[in-house]
Amino acid sequence: MTEGERNQRLALARAIEEYRGGRMRRRDFLRLSAATGFGLTAFNACRCDRTPTAPTGPAARGEGPLSAMEPRNEQHRFLKEAGKRFKGTRLSIVGEATPPAQATLQLLQQEFVPLTGIEVQWDQQPLDRVLAMVSTDTALQRGAYDIYYLDGSWLGHFVKDTANIQELLQRSDLAYPDYDFGDILEPLVKYTASYQGWLMGIPFDIPIHIMLYRRDIFEKMRLPLPRTMAEYMEVAKIIDSKSAPRLHGTTGMWKSGHYSLLIDFSTYLWVHGGSFYGREGKSAVNDAHALAAAEYMLELGHYMPPEVTTWDWYGEVQSFAQGQSALLIHAGEWVALFDDPAHSKVVGLVEAAPCPREFSLRPQEECSFDEKPGSSRQGGSCLAISRYSKNIDAAWVFLQWATSADVTTRASTLGGGGSPIRRSNYSDPRILERKKVMPGSTRCFDVTLDAILHRMGSEPHMETWTSIVPELTVELGKMTTGQQSAQVTLDKMALIMAVFEERRQRPKQFQE
């Protein structure tokens, strides 16, 4: 790491705290964050409440046949043996308070800590503060945190700051029994935990988009389920014409300047055969496919609640839970909330289905930076071990336990949570028995698995992407609020991307 890069990370960390404390203007923060390679909208991306409504106590543990809680199991004996070696070690983790994190924290207090004697301090913070803490720790290379929660958009920034997971997987003396790394879904390994072939961590949290619809509305109006994006538009139009303003056809998360707006645009872009980048790193965001996507998006907006331009994804989800629309494309993990009477007026009425078939799909080999067009956009993350940690071996023991088949299944049943990361999770009896209307329901998981394996879309993996995102969302906000045309918006977006690409290609000595 150069001195310039180190200073940038420290400046970013200070700026986040200044901004959170109201001591820095948004414009100044945006300028500084872009200069350091991150964007304000990326920080705000997961500030919404994704905390599970998790049961507590021994009855909630739900141990399975590979559980370390069973004294006869190899997993139990492994952790007890690890305790002889690492007892008294203190591991420190920094991460976002997502449903899997909350559930795993509960389980480690009941199981991992008592069996190993390893103390675990899991500091769960809003995503922007996680970024500040990781930036500071890596800049100073002090190893204050043994394990980092890394959002997928950060991988390029911290790729040199993580331990070699491939080497750890070869350590027979530290191999967790029946861990089976191959059971972890390969698309998640590639797009949420790897950067340019380097395995940085283990997939942990994977919100991925599917189609959610009101079964009662479709039955009442005798409407077919949309199987294509053209049908999606037509169905939304019919519902809206018959029910608005009480009930709108569909909804969105079009808050100007917010990452959520780009997420919605990504879906429309990809399903129209477009992509952010074409071959050789050249912007493709203003070609004919992108224009068709923007025009589709604007037309669909006529069948959404008028407040849609003020909503991020939590605003969208809340409106759907209150019965304001009949159809949306969103992360399946929210089904757990829709089935919870404490938060929803549509309990038992929301069903999951695959995202509608795209008009066309650009082959990945015609894109750049690992961008993967797909109708089901993913927003996943991983847990990575800091290369500066003084407890790498103990951290690896913990990370294997936390991402084992048994623990990931149990974490997914504690309140619904994010989608499981392993193929075996989806057929586990503990998952299957919760495939019904209830708080923490897993009844959308079959659709989620199909989305991961066959429909997943991923934004570009590049160091400058999070710097580009804020400026793109500003331009998209002008389009969705009628301040500029679709073509002007796309041309401005292409220019922004070209400027950042030119900056990315400059020799390091000219960037500092």
C-alpha positions as CSV (number, residue, x, y, z in Angstrom):
1,M,0.0,0.0,0.0
2,T,1.4,3.4,-1.0
3,E,1.5,6.3,1.5
4,G,-1.1,8.0,-0.7
5,E,-3.5,5.1,-0.5
6,R,-3.0,4.9,3.3
7,N,-3.8,8.6,3.7
8,Q,-6.9,8.3,1.5
9,R,-8.3,5.5,3.7
10,L,-7.7,7.4,6.9
11,A,-9.2,10.5,5.3
12,L,-12.3,8.5,4.3
13,A,-12.7,7.1,7.8
14,R,-12.5,10.6,9.3
15,A,-15.0,11.9,6.8
16,I,-17.5,9.2,7.5
17,E,-17.5,10.0,11.2
18,E,-17.7,13.8,10.4
19,Y,-20.6,13.3,8.1
20,R,-22.5,11.0,10.5
21,G,-22.0,13.6,13.2
22,G,-23.4,16.4,11.0
23,R,-20.1,18.2,10.9
24,M,-19.5,17.8,7.1
25,R,-21.8,18.9,4.3
26,R,-23.1,16.2,1.9
27,R,-21.4,17.9,-1.0
28,D,-18.0,17.9,0.6
29,F,-18.4,14.3,1.7
30,L,-19.5,13.2,-1.7
31,R,-16.4,14.9,-3.2
32,L,-14.0,13.4,-0.7
33,S,-15.5,9.9,-0.9
34,A,-15.4,9.9,-4.7
35,A,-11.7,10.9,-4.5
36,T,-10.9,7.9,-2.3
37,G,-12.7,5.5,-4.5
38,F,-16.0,5.1,-2.6
39,G,-19.4,6.7,-3.1
40,L,-21.9,8.1,-0.6
41,T,-24.7,6.1,-2.0
42,A,-22.7,2.9,-1.5
43,F,-22.4,3.9,2.2
44,N,-26.1,4.5,2.5
45,A,-27.0,1.2,0.7
46,C,-27.9,-0.9,3.7
47,R,-28.9,1.5,6.4
48,C,-32.4,0.1,6.4
49,D,-33.5,-2.3,9.1
50,R,-32.8,-5.8,8.0
51,T,-32.7,-7.2,11.6
52,P,-34.5,-10.5,11.9
53,T,-37.3,-11.1,14.3
54,A,-35.3,-14.0,15.8
55,P,-36.4,-16.3,18.6
56,T,-34.1,-16.7,21.5
57,G,-33.0,-19.3,23.9
58,P,-32.2,-23.0,23.6
59,A,-35.4,-23.9,21.8
60,A,-34.4,-21.7,18.9
61,R,-31.1,-23.5,18.2
62,G,-32.5,-26.2,16.0
63,E,-29.4,-28.4,15.9
64,G,-29.0,-30.8,13.1
65,P,-27.1,-34.1,12.5
66,L,-23.8,-32.2,11.9
67,S,-24.2,-29.8,14.9
68,A,-21.3,-29.2,17.2
69,M,-23.7,-29.2,20.1
70,E,-23.9,-33.0,19.9
71,P,-21.0,-34.4,22.0
72,R,-20.8,-37.5,19.8
73,N,-20.1,-35.5,16.6
74,E,-16.7,-34.8,15.1
75,Q,-17.6,-31.1,15.0
76,H,-18.0,-31.1,18.7
77,R,-14.7,-32.9,19.3
78,F,-12.9,-30.5,16.8
79,L,-14.1,-27.4,18.6
80,K,-13.1,-28.9,22.0
81,E,-9.7,-29.7,20.6
82,A,-9.4,-26.2,19.2
83,G,-10.1,-24.9,22.6
84,K,-7.0,-26.6,24.0
85,R,-5.0,-24.7,21.5
86,F,-6.8,-21.3,21.3
87,K,-8.7,-21.0,24.6
88,G,-8.4,-17.4,25.8
89,T,-7.9,-16.0,22.3
90,R,-10.0,-13.0,21.6
91,L,-11.4,-12.6,18.1
92,S,-12.7,-9.3,16.9
93,I,-15.1,-9.0,14.0
94,V,-16.5,-5.8,12.4
95,G,-19.6,-6.1,10.2
96,E,-23.1,-4.9,9.4
97,A,-26.1,-6.0,11.5
98,T,-27.7,-8.1,8.8
99,P,-30.1,-11.0,9.6
100,P,-27.4,-13.7,9.1
101,A,-25.0,-11.8,11.4
102,Q,-27.6,-11.3,14.1
103,A,-28.5,-15.0,14.1
104,T,-24.9,-16.2,14.0
105,L,-24.0,-13.9,16.9
106,Q,-26.8,-15.6,18.9
107,L,-25.5,-19.1,18.0
108,L,-21.9,-18.4,18.7
109,Q,-22.7,-17.3,22.2
110,Q,-24.6,-20.5,22.8
111,E,-22.2,-22.9,21.1
112,F,-18.9,-21.7,19.7
113,V,-17.6,-19.7,22.7
114,P,-18.5,-22.4,25.3
115,L,-17.0,-25.2,23.3
116,T,-13.7,-23.5,22.3
117,G,-13.1,-20.9,25.0
118,I,-12.4,-18.4,22.2
119,E,-13.9,-15.1,23.0
120,V,-15.6,-13.3,20.1
121,Q,-16.4,-9.6,20.0
122,W,-18.7,-9.0,17.0
123,D,-19.0,-5.2,16.4
124,Q,-22.2,-4.8,14.3
125,Q,-22.5,-1.3,12.8
126,P,-24.3,0.5,9.9
127,L,-22.5,-0.2,6.6
128,D,-20.9,3.2,6.3
129,R,-19.3,2.8,9.8
130,V,-18.1,-0.7,8.9
131,L,-16.3,0.8,5.9
132,A,-14.7,3.5,8.1
133,M,-13.5,0.9,10.6
134,V,-12.1,-1.5,7.9
135,S,-10.4,1.5,6.1
136,T,-8.7,2.6,9.3
137,D,-7.6,-0.9,10.3
138,T,-6.2,-1.7,6.9
139,A,-4.5,1.7,6.5
140,L,-2.7,1.3,9.8
141,Q,-2.2,-2.5,9.3
142,R,-2.7,-2.9,13.0
143,G,-5.0,-6.0,13.0
144,A,-7.5,-4.6,15.5
145,Y,-10.1,-6.7,13.7
146,D,-9.5,-10.3,12.8
147,I,-12.4,-10.7,10.5
148,Y,-14.0,-8.1,8.1
149,Y,-17.4,-8.0,6.6
150,L,-16.8,-6.9,3.0
151,D,-19.6,-5.7,0.8
152,G,-19.2,-7.0,-2.7
153,S,-18.6,-3.5,-4.1
154,W,-15.5,-3.1,-1.9
155,L,-13.6,-6.2,-2.9
156,G,-11.2,-4.4,-5.3
157,H,-10.2,-2.0,-2.6
158,F,-9.3,-4.5,0.1
159,V,-8.1,-7.5,-2.0
160,K,-4.5,-7.0,-0.8
161,D,-5.6,-6.8,2.9
162,T,-7.1,-10.3,3.2
163,A,-5.6,-13.7,4.2
164,N,-5.2,-16.4,1.6
165,I,-8.4,-18.5,2.0
166,Q,-7.2,-21.1,-0.6
167,E,-4.1,-21.8,1.6
168,L,-6.3,-22.1,4.7
169,L,-8.5,-24.6,3.0
170,Q,-5.5,-26.8,2.5
171,R,-4.7,-26.8,6.3
172,S,-5.6,-30.4,7.4
173,D,-4.8,-29.5,11.0
174,L,-7.5,-26.8,11.0
175,A,-10.1,-28.5,8.8
176,Y,-13.6,-28.3,10.2
177,P,-15.2,-31.8,9.9
178,D,-17.6,-32.1,6.9
179,Y,-17.0,-28.5,6.0
180,D,-17.2,-29.2,2.2
181,F,-16.3,-25.9,0.6
182,G,-17.7,-27.3,-2.7
183,D,-21.1,-27.2,-1.2
184,I,-21.0,-23.4,-1.2
185,L,-22.8,-22.2,-4.3
186,E,-20.2,-21.5,-6.9
187,P,-21.8,-18.2,-8.3
188,L,-21.6,-16.8,-4.7
189,V,-18.0,-17.7,-4.4
190,K,-17.2,-16.0,-7.7
191,Y,-19.2,-12.9,-7.4
192,T,-19.4,-12.1,-3.7
193,A,-16.1,-13.4,-2.3
194,S,-13.5,-13.3,-5.1
195,Y,-11.8,-10.5,-7.0
196,Q,-9.9,-11.3,-10.2
197,G,-9.6,-14.9,-9.2
198,W,-8.4,-14.2,-5.7
199,L,-10.6,-15.9,-3.1
200,M,-10.9,-13.2,-0.4
201,G,-13.4,-14.7,2.0
202,I,-16.4,-16.9,2.4
203,P,-19.9,-15.8,1.1
204,F,-22.1,-14.8,4.0
205,D,-25.0,-12.6,3.1
206,I,-26.8,-12.8,-0.3
207,P,-29.8,-10.6,-0.9
208,I,-30.9,-11.5,-4.5
209,H,-33.9,-10.3,-6.5
210,I,-36.9,-12.4,-7.3
211,M,-40.5,-11.5,-8.3
212,L,-43.0,-11.0,-5.5
213,Y,-46.7,-10.7,-6.2
214,R,-50.1,-10.5,-4.4
215,R,-51.8,-13.8,-5.0
216,D,-55.2,-12.4,-3.9
217,I,-55.1,-9.6,-6.4
218,F,-54.1,-11.9,-9.3
219,E,-56.9,-14.3,-8.4
220,K,-59.5,-11.6,-8.0
221,M,-58.6,-10.0,-11.4
222,R,-58.0,-13.4,-13.1
223,L,-54.6,-12.3,-14.3
224,P,-51.9,-14.6,-15.5
225,L,-48.5,-14.5,-13.8
226,P,-46.1,-12.4,-15.9
227,R,-43.5,-14.7,-17.5
228,T,-41.7,-12.0,-19.6
229,M,-40.8,-8.4,-19.0
230,A,-43.3,-7.4,-21.6
231,E,-46.1,-9.2,-19.7
232,Y,-44.8,-7.6,-16.5
233,M,-45.5,-4.2,-18.0
234,E,-48.9,-5.2,-19.3
235,V,-50.1,-6.8,-16.0
236,A,-48.9,-3.7,-14.0
237,K,-50.8,-1.5,-16.3
238,I,-54.0,-3.5,-16.0
239,I,-53.9,-3.6,-12.2
240,D,-53.1,0.1,-11.9
241,S,-56.0,1.1,-14.3
242,K,-58.5,-0.8,-12.2
243,S,-57.2,-0.1,-8.7
244,A,-55.2,3.1,-8.5
245,P,-54.7,5.1,-6.4
246,R,-55.7,2.7,-3.7
247,L,-53.6,-0.1,-5.2
248,H,-50.9,0.4,-7.8
249,G,-49.7,-2.1,-10.3
250,T,-46.1,-2.2,-9.2
251,T,-43.6,-0.2,-7.2
252,G,-39.9,0.8,-7.1
253,M,-37.1,2.4,-5.2
254,W,-36.3,5.5,-7.1
255,K,-34.9,7.8,-4.5
256,S,-32.8,10.4,-6.4
257,G,-29.1,10.1,-5.7
258,H,-29.5,6.8,-3.8
259,Y,-27.9,3.5,-4.7
260,S,-31.4,1.9,-4.7
261,L,-32.2,3.8,-7.9
262,L,-29.2,2.3,-9.7
263,I,-30.2,-1.2,-8.5
264,D,-33.6,-0.8,-10.2
265,F,-32.0,0.6,-13.4
266,S,-29.5,-2.4,-13.4
267,T,-32.4,-4.8,-13.7
268,Y,-34.0,-3.0,-16.6
269,L,-30.7,-2.5,-18.3
270,W,-29.7,-6.2,-18.2
271,V,-33.1,-7.6,-19.2
272,H,-33.0,-5.4,-22.3
273,G,-29.7,-6.9,-23.5
274,G,-27.6,-4.0,-22.2
275,S,-24.7,-3.7,-19.7
276,F,-22.8,-0.9,-18.0
277,Y,-19.6,-1.9,-19.8
278,G,-19.0,-3.6,-23.2
279,R,-15.7,-5.1,-24.4
280,E,-12.3,-3.7,-23.4
281,G,-13.8,-1.6,-20.6
282,K,-15.7,0.7,-22.8
283,S,-19.0,2.2,-21.5
284,A,-22.1,0.7,-23.1
285,V,-24.6,2.5,-20.9
286,N,-25.9,4.8,-23.7
287,D,-26.4,2.3,-26.5
288,A,-29.8,1.3,-28.0
289,H,-30.3,-1.5,-25.4
290,A,-29.8,1.0,-22.6
291,L,-32.2,3.5,-24.2
292,A,-34.9,0.8,-24.5
293,A,-34.3,0.0,-20.8
294,A,-34.6,3.6,-19.7
295,E,-37.8,4.1,-21.7
296,Y,-39.3,0.9,-20.2
297,M,-38.4,2.1,-16.7
298,L,-40.1,5.5,-17.3
299,E,-43.2,3.9,-18.7
300,L,-43.4,1.4,-15.8
301,G,-43.2,4.4,-13.4
302,H,-46.7,5.4,-14.5
303,Y,-48.0,2.3,-12.7
304,M,-46.2,3.0,-9.4
305,P,-47.2,5.1,-6.4
306,P,-46.2,8.7,-6.9
307,E,-44.0,8.6,-3.8
308,V,-41.6,6.1,-5.5
309,T,-39.1,8.9,-6.3
310,T,-38.6,9.4,-2.5
311,W,-38.2,5.7,-1.6
312,D,-35.1,3.7,-1.1
313,W,-35.6,-0.1,-0.8
314,Y,-37.0,0.1,2.7
315,G,-39.6,2.6,1.7
316,E,-40.6,0.4,-1.2
317,V,-40.8,-2.7,1.1
318,Q,-42.8,-0.8,3.7
319,S,-45.3,0.4,1.1
320,F,-45.7,-3.2,-0.3
321,A,-46.2,-4.5,3.2
322,Q,-49.0,-2.0,3.7
323,G,-50.8,-3.1,0.6
324,Q,-50.0,-0.3,-1.8
325,S,-49.0,-2.3,-4.8
326,A,-49.5,-5.8,-6.3
327,L,-46.1,-6.7,-7.9
328,L,-42.4,-6.0,-7.5
329,I,-39.0,-7.3,-8.1
330,H,-37.0,-7.3,-4.9
331,A,-34.8,-9.3,-2.5
332,G,-36.6,-12.5,-1.4
333,E,-35.5,-12.1,2.2
334,W,-38.3,-9.6,2.7
335,V,-40.9,-12.4,2.5
336,A,-40.1,-13.1,6.1
337,L,-41.3,-9.5,6.9
338,F,-44.4,-9.8,4.7
339,D,-45.4,-12.9,6.6
340,D,-45.0,-11.2,10.0
341,P,-48.3,-9.6,11.3
342,A,-46.3,-7.2,13.4
343,H,-45.0,-5.5,10.3
344,S,-47.4,-6.4,7.5
345,K,-50.9,-6.1,6.3
346,V,-50.4,-8.7,3.6
347,V,-49.6,-11.8,5.7
348,G,-50.0,-14.9,3.6
349,L,-50.9,-13.1,0.5
350,V,-47.4,-12.6,-1.0
351,E,-46.0,-15.3,-3.3
352,A,-42.6,-15.7,-4.9
353,A,-41.8,-16.5,-8.5
354,P,-38.8,-16.3,-10.8
355,C,-38.0,-12.9,-12.3
356,P,-39.7,-12.5,-15.7
357,R,-37.8,-13.6,-18.7
358,E,-35.6,-10.9,-20.3
359,F,-36.1,-9.4,-23.7
360,S,-32.6,-10.4,-24.5
361,L,-29.4,-10.9,-22.4
362,R,-25.9,-9.7,-23.4
363,P,-23.3,-12.5,-23.1
364,Q,-20.9,-12.0,-20.2
365,E,-17.9,-12.3,-22.6
366,E,-19.1,-9.1,-24.2
367,C,-18.9,-7.2,-20.9
368,S,-16.0,-6.1,-18.8
369,F,-14.9,-6.2,-15.1
370,D,-16.8,-9.4,-14.3
371,E,-20.1,-7.7,-14.9
372,K,-22.7,-10.4,-15.3
373,P,-26.1,-9.4,-16.8
374,G,-29.0,-11.2,-15.3
375,S,-32.6,-10.6,-14.3
376,S,-31.9,-11.4,-10.6
377,R,-29.5,-8.8,-9.3
378,Q,-27.4,-9.8,-6.2
379,G,-26.1,-7.6,-3.5
380,G,-24.0,-10.1,-1.5
381,S,-21.1,-9.9,0.9
382,C,-18.4,-12.1,2.4
383,L,-16.5,-12.6,5.7
384,A,-12.8,-12.2,5.2
385,I,-9.8,-12.7,7.5
386,S,-7.5,-9.7,7.8
387,R,-4.0,-10.4,6.7
388,Y,-2.9,-8.2,9.6
389,S,-4.6,-10.4,12.2
390,K,-2.5,-12.0,14.9
391,N,-5.0,-14.8,15.2
392,I,-5.4,-16.1,11.7
393,D,-5.6,-19.7,12.7
394,A,-8.3,-19.1,15.4
395,A,-10.2,-16.9,13.0
396,W,-10.2,-19.6,10.4
397,V,-11.6,-22.1,12.9
398,F,-14.4,-19.6,13.7
399,L,-15.1,-18.7,10.0
400,Q,-15.5,-22.4,9.1
401,W,-17.9,-23.0,12.0
402,A,-19.9,-19.8,11.1
403,T,-20.2,-20.8,7.4
404,S,-20.7,-24.6,8.0
405,A,-23.8,-26.4,6.7
406,D,-25.3,-26.7,10.1
407,V,-24.8,-23.1,11.3
408,T,-25.9,-21.5,8.0
409,T,-29.1,-23.5,8.0
410,R,-29.8,-22.5,11.6
411,A,-29.0,-18.9,10.9
412,S,-31.5,-18.9,8.0
413,T,-34.3,-20.2,10.2
414,L,-33.8,-17.6,12.9
415,G,-36.1,-15.0,11.5
416,G,-35.8,-15.8,7.8
417,G,-32.6,-13.9,7.2
418,G,-30.7,-13.6,3.9
419,S,-30.6,-16.6,1.6
420,P,-28.5,-19.6,2.5
421,I,-25.1,-19.9,0.9
422,R,-24.9,-23.7,0.5
423,R,-26.7,-26.0,-1.8
424,S,-27.4,-28.4,1.1
425,N,-29.1,-25.6,3.1
426,Y,-32.0,-25.6,0.6
427,S,-32.9,-29.3,1.1
428,D,-32.3,-29.3,4.9
429,P,-35.4,-30.5,6.8
430,R,-35.2,-27.5,9.1
431,I,-35.5,-25.2,6.1
432,L,-38.3,-27.2,4.6
433,E,-40.4,-27.2,7.7
434,R,-40.5,-23.4,7.7
435,K,-41.8,-23.2,4.1
436,K,-45.1,-21.9,5.3
437,V,-46.7,-18.6,6.3
438,M,-45.0,-17.6,9.5
439,P,-42.5,-14.9,10.7
440,G,-39.2,-16.1,9.4
441,S,-40.7,-18.0,6.6
442,T,-38.4,-19.8,4.1
443,R,-41.1,-20.4,1.5
444,C,-39.3,-18.3,-1.2
445,F,-36.1,-20.3,-0.9
446,D,-36.7,-22.5,-4.0
447,V,-37.1,-19.4,-6.1
448,T,-34.0,-17.9,-4.5
449,L,-31.9,-20.9,-5.3
450,D,-33.0,-20.8,-8.9
451,A,-32.1,-17.1,-9.1
452,I,-28.6,-17.8,-7.7
453,L,-27.9,-20.7,-10.1
454,H,-29.5,-19.5,-13.3
455,R,-30.5,-15.8,-13.2
456,M,-28.0,-13.9,-11.1
457,G,-26.9,-10.5,-12.2
458,S,-23.8,-8.7,-10.8
459,E,-22.6,-5.2,-11.2
460,P,-19.0,-4.6,-12.4
461,H,-16.1,-5.6,-10.1
462,M,-13.7,-2.7,-10.3
463,E,-11.9,-0.4,-7.8
464,T,-13.6,2.8,-9.1
465,W,-17.2,1.4,-9.3
466,T,-18.3,2.8,-5.9
467,S,-17.0,6.2,-7.0
468,I,-19.0,6.1,-10.2
469,V,-22.3,5.0,-8.6
470,P,-23.2,8.3,-6.8
471,E,-22.8,10.4,-10.0
472,L,-24.8,7.8,-12.0
473,T,-27.7,7.9,-9.5
474,V,-27.8,11.7,-9.6
475,E,-28.3,11.6,-13.4
476,L,-30.9,8.8,-13.1
477,G,-32.7,10.9,-10.5
478,K,-33.0,13.8,-13.0
479,M,-34.5,11.4,-15.5
480,T,-37.1,9.8,-13.2
481,T,-38.2,13.2,-11.9
482,G,-38.6,14.6,-15.5
483,Q,-35.6,17.0,-15.4
484,Q,-33.9,15.5,-18.4
485,S,-34.6,13.0,-21.2
486,A,-33.6,9.4,-21.2
487,Q,-31.0,9.9,-23.9
488,V,-29.4,12.9,-22.2
489,T,-29.2,10.9,-19.0
490,L,-27.5,8.0,-20.6
491,D,-25.1,10.1,-22.5
492,K,-24.1,11.9,-19.2
493,M,-23.7,8.5,-17.5
494,A,-21.5,7.3,-20.3
495,L,-19.3,10.4,-20.0
496,I,-19.0,9.9,-16.2
497,M,-17.9,6.3,-16.7
498,A,-15.4,7.3,-19.4
499,V,-13.8,9.9,-17.1
500,F,-13.4,7.4,-14.4
501,E,-12.0,4.8,-16.8
502,E,-9.4,7.2,-18.0
503,R,-8.5,8.0,-14.4
504,R,-8.3,4.3,-13.6
505,Q,-5.8,3.7,-16.4
506,R,-3.4,6.5,-15.3
507,P,-0.1,5.4,-13.9
508,K,-0.1,5.3,-10.1
509,Q,2.4,8.1,-9.7
510,F,0.0,10.5,-11.5
511,Q,-3.0,9.5,-9.4
512,E,-1.5,10.4,-6.1
